[in-house]
Amino acid sequence: MMRWLILGALLGLLLLYPALLAAVVTIAAAVLGKPLLVAFVAGLATRPYLPRARRWAR
């Protein structure tokens, strides 16, 4: 619940300050324009949810 309140407060601040909104959109577009960086971040985000590879018993 608190996460949604914080997100709403951040979005409200971005709407109050259009220059800040433009800067955030510009940075997001620059980051999303780099596919390697997007793939790396997606891999980091999904890593905790993937099953761990087990070693074979000797």
mmCIF file of the N, C-alpha and C atoms, coordinates in Angstrom:
data_MODEL
# 
_entry.id   MODEL 
# 
loop_
_atom_site.group_PDB 
_atom_site.id 
_atom_site.type_symbol 
_atom_site.label_atom_id 
_atom_site.label_alt_id 
_atom_site.label_comp_id 
_atom_site.label_asym_id 
_atom_site.label_entity_id 
_atom_site.label_seq_id 
_atom_site.pdbx_PDB_ins_code 
_atom_site.Cartn_x 
_atom_site.Cartn_y 
_atom_site.Cartn_z 
_atom_site.occupancy 
_atom_site.B_iso_or_equiv 
_atom_site.pdbx_formal_charge 
_atom_site.auth_seq_id 
_atom_site.auth_comp_id 
_atom_site.auth_asym_id 
_atom_site.auth_atom_id 
_atom_site.pdbx_PDB_model_num 
ATOM 1   N N  . MET A 1 1  ? 0.825  -1.194  0.000   1.00 0.00 ? 1  MET A N  1 
ATOM 2   C CA . MET A 1 1  ? 0.000  0.000   0.000   1.00 0.00 ? 1  MET A CA 1 
ATOM 3   C C  . MET A 1 1  ? 0.870  1.259   0.000   1.00 0.00 ? 1  MET A C  1 
ATOM 4   N N  . MET A 1 2  ? 1.922  1.243   0.818   1.00 0.00 ? 2  MET A N  1 
ATOM 5   C CA . MET A 1 2  ? 2.793  2.406   0.908   1.00 0.00 ? 2  MET A CA 1 
ATOM 6   C C  . MET A 1 2  ? 3.516  2.651   -0.416  1.00 0.00 ? 2  MET A C  1 
ATOM 7   N N  . ARG A 1 3  ? 3.818  1.567   -1.126  1.00 0.00 ? 3  ARG A N  1 
ATOM 8   C CA . ARG A 1 3  ? 4.503  1.694   -2.417  1.00 0.00 ? 3  ARG A CA 1 
ATOM 9   C C  . ARG A 1 3  ? 3.650  2.497   -3.393  1.00 0.00 ? 3  ARG A C  1 
ATOM 10  N N  . TRP A 1 4  ? 2.346  2.276   -3.393  1.00 0.00 ? 4  TRP A N  1 
ATOM 11  C CA . TRP A 1 4  ? 1.454  2.992   -4.303  1.00 0.00 ? 4  TRP A CA 1 
ATOM 12  C C  . TRP A 1 4  ? 1.334  4.465   -3.918  1.00 0.00 ? 4  TRP A C  1 
ATOM 13  N N  . LEU A 1 5  ? 1.371  4.752   -2.630  1.00 0.00 ? 5  LEU A N  1 
ATOM 14  C CA . LEU A 1 5  ? 1.327  6.143   -2.186  1.00 0.00 ? 5  LEU A CA 1 
ATOM 15  C C  . LEU A 1 5  ? 2.579  6.901   -2.614  1.00 0.00 ? 5  LEU A C  1 
ATOM 16  N N  . ILE A 1 6  ? 3.721  6.251   -2.477  1.00 0.00 ? 6  ILE A N  1 
ATOM 17  C CA . ILE A 1 6  ? 4.976  6.882   -2.895  1.00 0.00 ? 6  ILE A CA 1 
ATOM 18  C C  . ILE A 1 6  ? 4.983  7.092   -4.406  1.00 0.00 ? 6  ILE A C  1 
ATOM 19  N N  . LEU A 1 7  ? 4.517  6.097   -5.152  1.00 0.00 ? 7  LEU A N  1 
ATOM 20  C CA . LEU A 1 7  ? 4.449  6.231   -6.607  1.00 0.00 ? 7  LEU A CA 1 
ATOM 21  C C  . LEU A 1 7  ? 3.518  7.375   -6.999  1.00 0.00 ? 7  LEU A C  1 
ATOM 22  N N  . GLY A 1 8  ? 2.389  7.484   -6.342  1.00 0.00 ? 8  GLY A N  1 
ATOM 23  C CA . GLY A 1 8  ? 1.459  8.581   -6.619  1.00 0.00 ? 8  GLY A CA 1 
ATOM 24  C C  . GLY A 1 8  ? 2.070  9.933   -6.303  1.00 0.00 ? 8  GLY A C  1 
ATOM 25  N N  . ALA A 1 9  ? 2.815  10.019  -5.208  1.00 0.00 ? 9  ALA A N  1 
ATOM 26  C CA . ALA A 1 9  ? 3.469  11.281  -4.853  1.00 0.00 ? 9  ALA A CA 1 
ATOM 27  C C  . ALA A 1 9  ? 4.516  11.656  -5.900  1.00 0.00 ? 9  ALA A C  1 
ATOM 28  N N  . LEU A 1 10 ? 5.280  10.676  -6.362  1.00 0.00 ? 10 LEU A N  1 
ATOM 29  C CA . LEU A 1 10 ? 6.285  10.957  -7.395  1.00 0.00 ? 10 LEU A CA 1 
ATOM 30  C C  . LEU A 1 10 ? 5.643  11.396  -8.702  1.00 0.00 ? 10 LEU A C  1 
ATOM 31  N N  . LEU A 1 11 ? 4.567  10.736  -9.091  1.00 0.00 ? 11 LEU A N  1 
ATOM 32  C CA . LEU A 1 11 ? 3.873  11.135  -10.320 1.00 0.00 ? 11 LEU A CA 1 
ATOM 33  C C  . LEU A 1 11 ? 3.272  12.526  -10.180 1.00 0.00 ? 11 LEU A C  1 
ATOM 34  N N  . GLY A 1 12 ? 2.747  12.840  -8.994  1.00 0.00 ? 12 GLY A N  1 
ATOM 35  C CA . GLY A 1 12 ? 2.216  14.180  -8.752  1.00 0.00 ? 12 GLY A CA 1 
ATOM 36  C C  . GLY A 1 12 ? 3.287  15.239  -8.869  1.00 0.00 ? 12 GLY A C  1 
ATOM 37  N N  . LEU A 1 13 ? 4.480  14.966  -8.333  1.00 0.00 ? 13 LEU A N  1 
ATOM 38  C CA . LEU A 1 13 ? 5.586  15.920  -8.457  1.00 0.00 ? 13 LEU A CA 1 
ATOM 39  C C  . LEU A 1 13 ? 6.006  16.105  -9.910  1.00 0.00 ? 13 LEU A C  1 
ATOM 40  N N  . LEU A 1 14 ? 6.004  15.010  -10.655 1.00 0.00 ? 14 LEU A N  1 
ATOM 41  C CA . LEU A 1 14 ? 6.377  15.115  -12.064 1.00 0.00 ? 14 LEU A CA 1 
ATOM 42  C C  . LEU A 1 14 ? 5.360  15.938  -12.852 1.00 0.00 ? 14 LEU A C  1 
ATOM 43  N N  . LEU A 1 15 ? 4.095  15.838  -12.478 1.00 0.00 ? 15 LEU A N  1 
ATOM 44  C CA . LEU A 1 15 ? 3.079  16.630  -13.171 1.00 0.00 ? 15 LEU A CA 1 
ATOM 45  C C  . LEU A 1 15 ? 3.140  18.099  -12.754 1.00 0.00 ? 15 LEU A C  1 
ATOM 46  N N  . LEU A 1 16 ? 3.577  18.372  -11.525 1.00 0.00 ? 16 LEU A N  1 
ATOM 47  C CA . LEU A 1 16 ? 3.693  19.754  -11.069 1.00 0.00 ? 16 LEU A CA 1 
ATOM 48  C C  . LEU A 1 16 ? 4.877  20.469  -11.719 1.00 0.00 ? 16 LEU A C  1 
ATOM 49  N N  . TYR A 1 17 ? 5.935  19.742  -12.006 1.00 0.00 ? 17 TYR A N  1 
ATOM 50  C CA . TYR A 1 17 ? 7.136  20.326  -12.592 1.00 0.00 ? 17 TYR A CA 1 
ATOM 51  C C  . TYR A 1 17 ? 7.362  19.723  -13.975 1.00 0.00 ? 17 TYR A C  1 
ATOM 52  N N  . PRO A 1 18 ? 6.826  20.349  -15.023 1.00 0.00 ? 18 PRO A N  1 
ATOM 53  C CA . PRO A 1 18 ? 6.953  19.781  -16.381 1.00 0.00 ? 18 PRO A CA 1 
ATOM 54  C C  . PRO A 1 18 ? 8.406  19.632  -16.848 1.00 0.00 ? 18 PRO A C  1 
ATOM 55  N N  . ALA A 1 19 ? 9.307  20.500  -16.383 1.00 0.00 ? 19 ALA A N  1 
ATOM 56  C CA . ALA A 1 19 ? 10.704 20.365  -16.794 1.00 0.00 ? 19 ALA A CA 1 
ATOM 57  C C  . ALA A 1 19 ? 11.299 19.080  -16.230 1.00 0.00 ? 19 ALA A C  1 
ATOM 58  N N  . LEU A 1 20 ? 10.925 18.734  -15.007 1.00 0.00 ? 20 LEU A N  1 
ATOM 59  C CA . LEU A 1 20 ? 11.398 17.485  -14.408 1.00 0.00 ? 20 LEU A CA 1 
ATOM 60  C C  . LEU A 1 20 ? 10.819 16.283  -15.151 1.00 0.00 ? 20 LEU A C  1 
ATOM 61  N N  . LEU A 1 21 ? 9.557  16.392  -15.538 1.00 0.00 ? 21 LEU A N  1 
ATOM 62  C CA . LEU A 1 21 ? 8.932  15.320  -16.325 1.00 0.00 ? 21 LEU A CA 1 
ATOM 63  C C  . LEU A 1 21 ? 9.652  15.139  -17.648 1.00 0.00 ? 21 LEU A C  1 
ATOM 64  N N  . ALA A 1 22 ? 9.999  16.241  -18.315 1.00 0.00 ? 22 ALA A N  1 
ATOM 65  C CA . ALA A 1 22 ? 10.716 16.153  -19.587 1.00 0.00 ? 22 ALA A CA 1 
ATOM 66  C C  . ALA A 1 22 ? 12.085 15.506  -19.391 1.00 0.00 ? 22 ALA A C  1 
ATOM 67  N N  . ALA A 1 23 ? 12.755 15.832  -18.304 1.00 0.00 ? 23 ALA A N  1 
ATOM 68  C CA . ALA A 1 23 ? 14.069 15.241  -18.037 1.00 0.00 ? 23 ALA A CA 1 
ATOM 69  C C  . ALA A 1 23 ? 13.952 13.741  -17.783 1.00 0.00 ? 23 ALA A C  1 
ATOM 70  N N  . VAL A 1 24 ? 12.952 13.330  -17.024 1.00 0.00 ? 24 VAL A N  1 
ATOM 71  C CA . VAL A 1 24 ? 12.755 11.905  -16.736 1.00 0.00 ? 24 VAL A CA 1 
ATOM 72  C C  . VAL A 1 24 ? 12.432 11.140  -18.016 1.00 0.00 ? 24 VAL A C  1 
ATOM 73  N N  . VAL A 1 25 ? 11.587 11.711  -18.856 1.00 0.00 ? 25 VAL A N  1 
ATOM 74  C CA . VAL A 1 25 ? 11.229 11.054  -20.115 1.00 0.00 ? 25 VAL A CA 1 
ATOM 75  C C  . VAL A 1 25 ? 12.449 10.949  -21.028 1.00 0.00 ? 25 VAL A C  1 
ATOM 76  N N  . THR A 1 26 ? 13.272 11.988  -21.057 1.00 0.00 ? 26 THR A N  1 
ATOM 77  C CA . THR A 1 26 ? 14.479 11.965  -21.886 1.00 0.00 ? 26 THR A CA 1 
ATOM 78  C C  . THR A 1 26 ? 15.453 10.887  -21.416 1.00 0.00 ? 26 THR A C  1 
ATOM 79  N N  . ILE A 1 27 ? 15.643 10.802  -20.117 1.00 0.00 ? 27 ILE A N  1 
ATOM 80  C CA . ILE A 1 27 ? 16.548 9.783   -19.566 1.00 0.00 ? 27 ILE A CA 1 
ATOM 81  C C  . ILE A 1 27 ? 16.005 8.384   -19.828 1.00 0.00 ? 27 ILE A C  1 
ATOM 82  N N  . ALA A 1 28 ? 14.691 8.198   -19.650 1.00 0.00 ? 28 ALA A N  1 
ATOM 83  C CA . ALA A 1 28 ? 14.087 6.887   -19.895 1.00 0.00 ? 28 ALA A CA 1 
ATOM 84  C C  . ALA A 1 28 ? 14.228 6.492   -21.368 1.00 0.00 ? 28 ALA A C  1 
ATOM 85  N N  . ALA A 1 29 ? 14.039 7.443   -22.277 1.00 0.00 ? 29 ALA A N  1 
ATOM 86  C CA . ALA A 1 29 ? 14.175 7.143   -23.708 1.00 0.00 ? 29 ALA A CA 1 
ATOM 87  C C  . ALA A 1 29 ? 15.614 6.785   -24.050 1.00 0.00 ? 29 ALA A C  1 
ATOM 88  N N  . ALA A 1 30 ? 16.572 7.472   -23.432 1.00 0.00 ? 30 ALA A N  1 
ATOM 89  C CA . ALA A 1 30 ? 17.984 7.172   -23.697 1.00 0.00 ? 30 ALA A CA 1 
ATOM 90  C C  . ALA A 1 30 ? 18.349 5.776   -23.199 1.00 0.00 ? 30 ALA A C  1 
ATOM 91  N N  . VAL A 1 31 ? 17.832 5.413   -22.021 1.00 0.00 ? 31 VAL A N  1 
ATOM 92  C CA . VAL A 1 31 ? 18.141 4.093   -21.455 1.00 0.00 ? 31 VAL A CA 1 
ATOM 93  C C  . VAL A 1 31 ? 17.458 2.991   -22.263 1.00 0.00 ? 31 VAL A C  1 
ATOM 94  N N  . LEU A 1 32 ? 16.196 3.209   -22.625 1.00 0.00 ? 32 LEU A N  1 
ATOM 95  C CA . LEU A 1 32 ? 15.464 2.186   -23.383 1.00 0.00 ? 32 LEU A CA 1 
ATOM 96  C C  . LEU A 1 32 ? 15.971 2.066   -24.814 1.00 0.00 ? 32 LEU A C  1 
ATOM 97  N N  . GLY A 1 33 ? 16.705 3.041   -25.284 1.00 0.00 ? 33 GLY A N  1 
ATOM 98  C CA . GLY A 1 33 ? 17.271 2.991   -26.632 1.00 0.00 ? 33 GLY A CA 1 
ATOM 99  C C  . GLY A 1 33 ? 18.502 2.095   -26.719 1.00 0.00 ? 33 GLY A C  1 
ATOM 100 N N  . LYS A 1 34 ? 18.977 1.605   -25.594 1.00 0.00 ? 34 LYS A N  1 
ATOM 101 C CA . LYS A 1 34 ? 20.148 0.732   -25.566 1.00 0.00 ? 34 LYS A CA 1 
ATOM 102 C C  . LYS A 1 34 ? 19.689 -0.698  -25.228 1.00 0.00 ? 34 LYS A C  1 
ATOM 103 N N  . PRO A 1 35 ? 19.518 -1.549  -26.236 1.00 0.00 ? 35 PRO A N  1 
ATOM 104 C CA . PRO A 1 35 ? 18.982 -2.889  -25.998 1.00 0.00 ? 35 PRO A CA 1 
ATOM 105 C C  . PRO A 1 35 ? 19.853 -3.745  -25.081 1.00 0.00 ? 35 PRO A C  1 
ATOM 106 N N  . LEU A 1 36 ? 21.161 -3.575  -25.138 1.00 0.00 ? 36 LEU A N  1 
ATOM 107 C CA . LEU A 1 36 ? 22.034 -4.374  -24.280 1.00 0.00 ? 36 LEU A CA 1 
ATOM 108 C C  . LEU A 1 36 ? 21.790 -4.041  -22.810 1.00 0.00 ? 36 LEU A C  1 
ATOM 109 N N  . LEU A 1 37 ? 21.644 -2.773  -22.510 1.00 0.00 ? 37 LEU A N  1 
ATOM 110 C CA . LEU A 1 37 ? 21.386 -2.346  -21.135 1.00 0.00 ? 37 LEU A CA 1 
ATOM 111 C C  . LEU A 1 37 ? 20.020 -2.842  -20.652 1.00 0.00 ? 37 LEU A C  1 
ATOM 112 N N  . VAL A 1 38 ? 19.026 -2.777  -21.526 1.00 0.00 ? 38 VAL A N  1 
ATOM 113 C CA . VAL A 1 38 ? 17.687 -3.259  -21.169 1.00 0.00 ? 38 VAL A CA 1 
ATOM 114 C C  . VAL A 1 38 ? 17.722 -4.757  -20.893 1.00 0.00 ? 38 VAL A C  1 
ATOM 115 N N  . ALA A 1 39 ? 18.425 -5.524  -21.720 1.00 0.00 ? 39 ALA A N  1 
ATOM 116 C CA . ALA A 1 39 ? 18.526 -6.965  -21.520 1.00 0.00 ? 39 ALA A CA 1 
ATOM 117 C C  . ALA A 1 39 ? 19.268 -7.296  -20.231 1.00 0.00 ? 39 ALA A C  1 
ATOM 118 N N  . PHE A 1 40 ? 20.313 -6.550  -19.919 1.00 0.00 ? 40 PHE A N  1 
ATOM 119 C CA . PHE A 1 40 ? 21.064 -6.777  -18.688 1.00 0.00 ? 40 PHE A CA 1 
ATOM 120 C C  . PHE A 1 40 ? 20.198 -6.521  -17.458 1.00 0.00 ? 40 PHE A C  1 
ATOM 121 N N  . VAL A 1 41 ? 19.465 -5.427  -17.465 1.00 0.00 ? 41 VAL A N  1 
ATOM 122 C CA . VAL A 1 41 ? 18.594 -5.099  -16.324 1.00 0.00 ? 41 VAL A CA 1 
ATOM 123 C C  . VAL A 1 41 ? 17.465 -6.118  -16.207 1.00 0.00 ? 41 VAL A C  1 
ATOM 124 N N  . ALA A 1 42 ? 16.924 -6.560  -17.325 1.00 0.00 ? 42 ALA A N  1 
ATOM 125 C CA . ALA A 1 42 ? 15.869 -7.573  -17.280 1.00 0.00 ? 42 ALA A CA 1 
ATOM 126 C C  . ALA A 1 42 ? 16.410 -8.884  -16.714 1.00 0.00 ? 42 ALA A C  1 
ATOM 127 N N  . GLY A 1 43 ? 17.635 -9.235  -17.075 1.00 0.00 ? 43 GLY A N  1 
ATOM 128 C CA . GLY A 1 43 ? 18.253 -10.446 -16.523 1.00 0.00 ? 43 GLY A CA 1 
ATOM 129 C C  . GLY A 1 43 ? 18.476 -10.328 -15.025 1.00 0.00 ? 43 GLY A C  1 
ATOM 130 N N  . LEU A 1 44 ? 18.922 -9.157  -14.578 1.00 0.00 ? 44 LEU A N  1 
ATOM 131 C CA . LEU A 1 44 ? 19.098 -8.954  -13.133 1.00 0.00 ? 44 LEU A CA 1 
ATOM 132 C C  . LEU A 1 44 ? 17.766 -9.022  -12.393 1.00 0.00 ? 44 LEU A C  1 
ATOM 133 N N  . ALA A 1 45 ? 16.717 -8.501  -13.020 1.00 0.00 ? 45 ALA A N  1 
ATOM 134 C CA . ALA A 1 45 ? 15.410 -8.485  -12.364 1.00 0.00 ? 45 ALA A CA 1 
ATOM 135 C C  . ALA A 1 45 ? 14.809 -9.884  -12.258 1.00 0.00 ? 45 ALA A C  1 
ATOM 136 N N  . THR A 1 46 ? 15.061 -10.746 -13.245 1.00 0.00 ? 46 THR A N  1 
ATOM 137 C CA . THR A 1 46 ? 14.449 -12.074 -13.234 1.00 0.00 ? 46 THR A CA 1 
ATOM 138 C C  . THR A 1 46 ? 15.322 -13.128 -12.562 1.00 0.00 ? 46 THR A C  1 
ATOM 139 N N  . ARG A 1 47 ? 16.576 -12.828 -12.285 1.00 0.00 ? 47 ARG A N  1 
ATOM 140 C CA . ARG A 1 47 ? 17.492 -13.824 -11.723 1.00 0.00 ? 47 ARG A CA 1 
ATOM 141 C C  . ARG A 1 47 ? 17.007 -14.442 -10.412 1.00 0.00 ? 47 ARG A C  1 
ATOM 142 N N  . PRO A 1 48 ? 16.485 -13.688 -9.459  1.00 0.00 ? 48 PRO A N  1 
ATOM 143 C CA . PRO A 1 48 ? 16.063 -14.328 -8.208  1.00 0.00 ? 48 PRO A CA 1 
ATOM 144 C C  . PRO A 1 48 ? 14.903 -15.320 -8.392  1.00 0.00 ? 48 PRO A C  1 
ATOM 145 N N  . TYR A 1 49 ? 14.168 -15.209 -9.492  1.00 0.00 ? 49 TYR A N  1 
ATOM 146 C CA . TYR A 1 49 ? 13.003 -16.076 -9.688  1.00 0.00 ? 49 TYR A CA 1 
ATOM 147 C C  . TYR A 1 49 ? 13.312 -17.319 -10.509 1.00 0.00 ? 49 TYR A C  1 
ATOM 148 N N  . LEU A 1 50 ? 14.527 -17.414 -11.067 1.00 0.00 ? 50 LEU A N  1 
ATOM 149 C CA . LEU A 1 50 ? 14.890 -18.576 -11.869 1.00 0.00 ? 50 LEU A CA 1 
ATOM 150 C C  . LEU A 1 50 ? 15.371 -19.711 -10.968 1.00 0.00 ? 50 LEU A C  1 
ATOM 151 N N  . PRO A 1 51 ? 15.101 -20.959 -11.366 1.00 0.00 ? 51 PRO A N  1 
ATOM 152 C CA . PRO A 1 51 ? 15.601 -22.071 -10.554 1.00 0.00 ? 51 PRO A CA 1 
ATOM 153 C C  . PRO A 1 51 ? 17.122 -22.135 -10.618 1.00 0.00 ? 51 PRO A C  1 
ATOM 154 N N  . ARG A 1 52 ? 17.726 -22.528 -9.537  1.00 0.00 ? 52 ARG A N  1 
ATOM 155 C CA . ARG A 1 52 ? 19.185 -22.594 -9.456  1.00 0.00 ? 52 ARG A CA 1 
ATOM 156 C C  . ARG A 1 52 ? 19.683 -23.898 -10.057 1.00 0.00 ? 52 ARG A C  1 
ATOM 157 N N  . ALA A 1 53 ? 20.743 -23.814 -10.846 1.00 0.00 ? 53 ALA A N  1 
ATOM 158 C CA . ALA A 1 53 ? 21.331 -25.026 -11.428 1.00 0.00 ? 53 ALA A CA 1 
ATOM 159 C C  . ALA A 1 53 ? 22.049 -25.815 -10.324 1.00 0.00 ? 53 ALA A C  1 
ATOM 160 N N  . ARG A 1 54 ? 21.801 -27.121 -10.284 1.00 0.00 ? 54 ARG A N  1 
ATOM 161 C CA . ARG A 1 54 ? 22.410 -27.951 -9.259  1.00 0.00 ? 54 ARG A CA 1 
ATOM 162 C C  . ARG A 1 54 ? 23.617 -28.672 -9.813  1.00 0.00 ? 54 ARG A C  1 
ATOM 163 N N  . ARG A 1 55 ? 24.598 -28.910 -8.960  1.00 0.00 ? 55 ARG A N  1 
ATOM 164 C CA . ARG A 1 55 ? 25.787 -29.659 -9.367  1.00 0.00 ? 55 ARG A CA 1 
ATOM 165 C C  . ARG A 1 55 ? 25.470 -31.155 -9.319  1.00 0.00 ? 55 ARG A C  1 
ATOM 166 N N  . TRP A 1 56 ? 26.100 -31.863 -10.230 1.00 0.00 ? 56 TRP A N  1 
ATOM 167 C CA . TRP A 1 56 ? 25.918 -33.310 -10.255 1.00 0.00 ? 56 TRP A CA 1 
ATOM 168 C C  . TRP A 1 56 ? 26.702 -33.916 -9.088  1.00 0.00 ? 56 TRP A C  1 
ATOM 169 N N  . ALA A 1 57 ? 26.136 -34.964 -8.493  1.00 0.00 ? 57 ALA A N  1 
ATOM 170 C CA . ALA A 1 57 ? 26.832 -35.663 -7.402  1.00 0.00 ? 57 ALA A CA 1 
ATOM 171 C C  . ALA A 1 57 ? 27.991 -36.457 -7.994  1.00 0.00 ? 57 ALA A C  1 
ATOM 172 N N  . ARG A 1 58 ? 29.075 -36.513 -7.279  1.00 0.00 ? 58 ARG A N  1 
ATOM 173 C CA . ARG A 1 58 ? 30.262 -37.245 -7.774  1.00 0.00 ? 58 ARG A CA 1 
ATOM 174 C C  . ARG A 1 58 ? 30.240 -38.677 -7.331  1.00 0.00 ? 58 ARG A C  1 
# 
